[in-house]
């Protein structure tokens, strides 16, 4: 078992095809999103998640992959794909926001610091999770 503050990875007998990823300080929001991305991966046979107890702020994501495929690699790829989708949504939001601000005459600085801060926070969390997998 690999442990860190944010992520624990458990396998049975070193079998990388089956793993449980315990993500601390997260909820259904992230777990269901990661589950959705993994469910659309052809190399994943099974994916599910659970919240062990409502008072515990953690989720377990269980992944089982095809022969010769690592569940850790598929989980990592799912996180990368999730970041791509998130960045795409953020870019679209930013473009629409700029258009709205131009139409309404709102100064750029009034809103952008929030968007920039949110993007930095997301990237920071993703890098932490990815570093914990490697």
Secondary structure, 3 states (H helix, E strand, C coil): CEECCCEEEEECCCCCCEEEEEEECCCHHHHHHHHHHHHCCCCEEEEEEECCCCCCCEEEEEEEECCCCCHHHHHHHHHHHHHHHHHHHHHHHHHHHHHHHHHHCCCCHHHHHHHHHHHHHHHHHHHHHHHHHC
